Amino acid sequence: MAKKKTEYESLEISRQKGIQGMSEEQMKTVKETEQHLSSALQMLFECQDLYLSDIRNLEQSVWDLRRSFDLDRRDW
C-alpha cells in the first residue's frame, strides 16, 4: 500500500523541482538577493538606519531578479 505524502513532503518535492529548474545565473541571483536582504534587515534592526551601500545592493538585487527571471517589464 502506497504511503500518502504529507503536506510538508509535497512542498519539499515542489521546492526541489523549482530549484532544479533554475539556471546557474538564477540561483546565484537568488542567493545574492537573500544575502542583501538579510544584511539590510540586520542593519535596520540593530541601528534603525540603512547605509547607502545597503540601498544600492537592494536596488541591484531587484534589477538582477528582473533580468534573471524575465519579470514584468511594465515597472522598468
Order of alpha helices (4+ residues) and beta strands (2+ residues): alpha-alpha-alpha
